[in-house]
Structures are given as C-alpha cells and as structure tokens.
Amino acid sequence: MGATASPQRPPYKPDSTKPFLTIIDTHVTTVVSAFFLFLFGTGLIRGRRDFADHRVIANVFTAIYVSKTIFQYHLAKRDRQRS
C-alpha cells in the first residue's frame, strides 16, 4: 500500500490580519490587567498602573503606525531599485 500525498501548501502566505490581531490582543490584555491593578491596588501600585497606560498607548502607536511606515518605505525603495 502506498501513502497518498497531501496537497502542497505554499511556503508563505502573506496575511496582514494576524499580526494586527496579535498586537491588539497583547495590548488589550495589558489594559485589562492595569484595570485590575487600579481596582485592587493601593498607593504605588496605582501609580504604576498610570504609567502602564501611557506605555501601552505609545507602544500601540509604535507597533502599528511607525512599523508600517518603515515597512512601506523599504518596499518603495526596493521598487525604485527594480525600475
């Protein structure tokens, strides 16, 4: 008896939704944990939560907009070199 071959998948299939969902998921998790720190924390813990909020906002901006801009710049540069 011979084994049947499974259909071949392409080695890489670009999909822009998965990285975006991962970025959002990690930051939502951080915001939820910061909410619980604010709810149950006291003193310095609440101050740390405020700092975490600012850090999350800056990180989301960097992860989405700055990374996308850098990537688009490199793609445009590559296209100019091919022309």
Secondary structure, 3 states (H helix, E strand, C coil): CCCCCCCCCCCCCCCCHHHHHHHHHHHHHHHHHHHHHHHHCCCHHHHHHHHHHHHHHHHHHHHHHHHHHHHHHHHHHHHHHHC
